[in-house]
Amino acid sequence: MPEEKPEEMVEQFQVYQQQLQSVLIQKESLKMQNLEVDRAVEELSKTNQKTAYKITGQIMISKPVEELKKDLTETKEAIELRIKGLEKTEERMVNKLKELQEKLKDVIKE
């Protein structure tokens, strides 16, 4: 296997850093969505109303509160799965960055 040039390694390191930053931004966005879903479920749990409104596209639709809670719970589960996937990706990227960093340190020492 041919040895990588330091310039290529630095470039690869920068690419991984950018990808990691993108993953972290996506993860943070999903966490915010998750909080919003939690608040919505909490508000629906407090209400004595039998129906509530859901915004779909540019219209509001009246739906039973229990159905909305079920929809929100499913949305929350999907968000949590995506967050877990991003966390695994983040872990792989961090490990790759550490590996590249060590290789770069070795190359610089030479």
BELSULUR-V402436 format. One record per pair of residues at least 6 apart in sequence whose ideal C-beta (glycine too) atoms are under 8 Angstrom apart, sorted by the first residue. I is the first residue (numbers start at 0). J is the second residue. Records with the same first field share a line. If there is no record, write none. Layout:
# BELSULUR-V402436
I->J ; J
This chain:
# BELSULUR-V402436
3->11 ; 102
5->103 ; 106 ; 107
8->99 ; 102 ; 103 ; 106
9->103
11->99
12->96 ; 99 ; 100 ; 103
15->92 ; 95 ; 96 ; 99
16->96
18->92
19->89 ; 92 ; 93 ; 96
22->85 ; 88 ; 89 ; 92
23->89
25->85
26->82 ; 85 ; 86 ; 89
29->78 ; 81 ; 82 ; 85
30->82
32->78
33->75 ; 78 ; 79 ; 82
36->71 ; 74 ; 75 ; 78
37->75
39->67 ; 71
40->68 ; 71 ; 72 ; 75
43->51 ; 64 ; 67 ; 68 ; 71
44->68
46->64
48->64
49->63 ; 64
50->61 ; 62 ; 63 ; 64
51->61 ; 62 ; 64 ; 67
52->59 ; 60 ; 61 ; 62
53->59 ; 60 ; 62 ; 67 ; 70
54->60
62->70
